[in-house]
């Protein structure tokens, strides 16, 4: 019985210490903390007691469970060959993120998410909604996020279209929006007012621009901010989209010529967030290293 009490006390301690770690996951409702005299042996009398028991039992389970299967037993029955490679390119020696730096950055990312979700109402009172393009206007969003130079590279027009635009502009005496436009940073006055549908939509635009135009610091800021605003659990489409982003970033990292390149840390940060925070463990350097050792 004494051992049972020690086990329960240990679970209570883990419950207290892990409460903050789970705050970045959106809750359906708050069931509160279980009482100190919680009896594991007695059946739950209410729905709240049942949920508290489930939560405490969850603390005893490891985050990841791997089944050790002897695959050689099934080789004779194999009829289809599947390529297990997921498209992720592992870092070359010297290009992988420093473990301590990676841990610090992930803690900062997690605390940023917690702060935004917990204080959304107060932050909205402090930062008024900024005028931005409608979410279906992907060209206008490219101009807004990346500026006119990137916009022209992405959506360049031929001579006839440019000529028509020039005539229209001369008649109206108004400058075209794409003539001169600086990139806009991902301010709270924008991200706070975007729901999950808009965040995933804008994230999909950025992935397209990343694959077409390559990486830039302003786009790195937008990717980071959108990942801060992205909630868990992920639906299958969003999960697939993050994996595409991870593959693209790993490819861009692999094309860098120096370990001192200014884009190395931003790319490693995005890759670390996707693999660690959003649980895409197979899209990481450590997973690939361990798999083939």
RAURQUI-V734243 format. One record per residue. N is the residue number from 1. SS is DSSP state (H for helix, E for strand, L for the rest). PSI is psi in radians with two decimals (* if undefined). OMEGA is omega as a letter, one per 30 degrees, with the letter a starting at -180 (999 if undefined). Layout:
# RAURQUI-V734243
n:ss:psi:omega
N:SS:PSI:OMEGA
N:SS:PSI:OMEGA
This chain:
# RAURQUI-V734243
n:ss:psi:omega
1:L:-0.62:l
2:H:-0.70:l
3:H:-0.65:l
4:H:-0.70:a
5:H:-0.70:l
6:H:-0.70:l
7:H:-0.75:l
8:H:-0.75:l
9:H:-0.69:l
10:H:-0.71:l
11:H:-0.68:l
12:H:-0.72:l
13:H:-0.72:l
14:H:-0.60:l
15:H:-0.79:a
16:H:-0.78:a
17:H:-0.42:a
18:H:-0.04:a
19:L:-0.79:a
20:H:-0.59:a
21:H:-0.45:a
22:H:0.06:a
23:L:-0.35:a
24:L:-0.12:l
25:L:2.24:a
26:L:2.27:a
27:L:2.54:l
28:L:-0.79:l
29:L:2.83:a
30:L:2.15:l
31:L:-0.04:l
32:L:3.09:l
33:L:2.50:l
34:L:2.64:l
35:L:2.75:a
36:L:-0.49:a
37:L:0.48:a
38:L:2.23:a
39:L:1.95:a
40:L:-0.51:a
41:L:-0.41:a
42:L:2.47:l
43:L:2.58:l
44:L:2.41:a
45:L:-0.32:l
46:L:2.94:l
47:H:-0.63:l
48:H:-0.75:l
49:H:-0.68:l
50:H:-0.80:a
51:H:-0.63:l
52:H:-0.66:l
53:H:-0.75:l
54:H:-0.73:a
55:H:-0.71:l
56:H:-0.69:l
57:H:-0.53:l
58:H:-0.57:a
59:L:-0.41:a
60:L:-0.24:a
61:L:2.44:l
62:L:2.68:a
63:L:-0.61:a
64:L:2.29:l
65:L:2.24:a
66:L:2.28:l
67:L:2.17:l
68:L:1.77:a
69:L:2.33:l
70:L:1.72:a
71:H:-0.34:a
72:H:-0.43:a
73:H:-0.35:a
74:H:0.03:a
75:H:-0.66:a
76:H:-0.34:a
77:H:0.08:a
78:L:2.18:a
79:L:-0.31:a
80:L:2.35:l
81:L:2.18:a
82:L:2.30:l
83:L:2.04:a
84:L:-0.15:a
85:L:2.27:a
86:L:0.06:l
87:L:-0.12:l
88:L:2.35:l
89:L:2.03:a
90:L:2.73:a
91:L:2.49:l
92:L:2.78:l
93:L:2.24:a
94:L:-0.21:a
95:L:-0.13:l
96:L:2.68:a
97:L:2.54:l
98:L:2.27:a
99:H:-0.73:a
100:H:-0.77:l
101:H:-0.73:a
102:H:-0.79:l
103:H:-0.74:l
104:H:-0.73:a
105:H:-0.65:l
106:H:-0.65:l
107:H:-0.72:l
108:H:-0.72:l
109:H:-0.81:a
110:H:-0.73:l
111:H:-0.58:l
112:H:-0.72:l
113:H:-0.80:a
114:H:-0.78:a
115:H:-0.71:a
116:H:-0.74:a
117:H:-0.64:a
118:H:-0.55:a
119:L:0.44:a
120:H:-0.80:a
121:H:-0.82:l
122:H:-0.66:a
123:H:-0.61:l
124:H:-0.58:l
125:H:-0.50:a
126:H:-0.61:a
127:L:1.90:a
128:L:2.67:a
129:L:2.33:l
130:L:2.54:l
131:L:2.17:l
132:L:2.89:l
133:L:2.76:l
134:L:2.59:a
135:L:-0.42:l
136:L:-0.09:l
137:L:1.35:a
138:H:-0.58:l
139:H:-0.72:l
140:H:-0.60:l
141:H:-0.64:l
142:H:-0.77:l
143:H:-0.73:a
144:H:-0.79:a
145:H:-0.70:a
146:H:-0.23:l
147:L:2.99:a
148:H:-0.59:a
149:H:-0.86:l
150:H:-0.62:l
151:H:-0.78:a
152:H:-0.66:l
153:H:-0.63:a
154:H:-0.74:a
155:L:0.84:a
156:L:2.53:a
157:L:2.64:l
158:L:3.06:a
159:H:-0.69:a
160:H:-0.73:l
161:H:-0.71:l
162:H:-0.67:l
163:H:-0.77:l
164:H:-0.73:l
165:H:-0.65:a
166:H:-0.72:l
167:H:-0.75:l
168:H:-0.72:a
169:H:-0.66:a
170:H:-0.57:l
171:H:-0.76:a
172:H:-0.28:a
173:L:0.38:l
174:L:2.38:l
175:L:2.52:l
176:L:2.60:a
177:L:-0.57:a
178:L:-0.03:a
179:L:-0.97:l
180:L:1.98:a
181:L:2.12:l
182:L:2.72:l
183:L:2.57:l
184:L:2.37:l
185:L:2.78:l
186:L:1.39:a
187:L:2.79:l
188:H:-0.52:l
189:H:-0.13:l
190:H:-0.95:a
191:H:-0.67:a
192:L:-0.51:a
193:L:0.19:l
194:L:2.23:l
195:L:3.10:a
196:H:-0.61:l
197:H:-0.74:l
198:H:-0.65:l
199:H:-0.80:l
200:H:-0.61:l
201:H:-0.83:l
202:H:-0.61:l
203:H:-0.67:l
204:H:-0.63:l
205:H:-0.79:a
206:H:-0.59:l
207:H:-0.73:l
208:H:-0.78:a
209:H:-0.65:l
210:H:-0.77:a
211:H:-0.53:a
212:H:-0.70:a
213:H:-0.27:a
214:L:-3.06:a
215:L:2.61:l
216:L:2.81:a
217:H:-0.69:a
218:H:-0.62:l
219:H:-0.59:l
220:H:-0.68:l
221:H:-0.73:l
222:H:-0.73:l
223:H:-0.75:l
224:H:-0.80:a
225:H:-0.70:l
226:H:-0.62:l
227:H:-0.59:l
228:H:-0.69:a
229:H:-0.19:a
230:L:2.24:a
231:L:2.66:l
232:L:2.70:g
233:L:2.71:a
234:L:2.50:l
235:L:2.85:a
236:H:-0.68:a
237:H:-0.73:l
238:H:-0.67:l
239:H:-0.78:l
240:H:-0.65:l
241:H:-0.72:l
242:H:-0.59:l
243:H:-0.62:l
244:H:-0.75:l
245:H:-0.73:l
246:H:-0.76:l
247:H:-0.72:a
248:H:-0.76:l
249:H:-0.66:l
250:H:-0.60:l
251:H:-0.77:l
252:H:-0.67:l
253:H:-0.68:a
254:H:-0.38:a
255:L:-0.17:l
256:L:2.46:a
257:L:-0.22:a
258:L:2.52:l
259:L:-0.16:l
260:L:0.17:a
261:L:2.48:a
262:L:-0.34:a
263:L:-0.13:a
264:H:-0.87:a
265:H:-0.78:l
266:H:-0.71:l
267:H:-0.74:l
268:H:-0.61:l
269:H:-0.81:l
270:H:-0.75:l
271:H:-0.71:a
272:H:-0.71:l
273:H:-0.77:a
274:H:-0.78:a
275:H:-0.71:a
276:H:-0.94:a
277:H:-0.73:a
278:L:0.25:l
279:L:0.58:l
280:L:1.19:a
281:L:-0.50:a
282:L:-0.18:l
283:L:0.96:a
284:L:2.74:a
285:H:-0.71:a
286:H:-0.67:a
287:H:-0.79:a
288:H:-0.68:l
289:H:-0.81:a
290:H:-0.57:a
291:H:-0.65:a
292:L:0.17:l
293:L:*:999
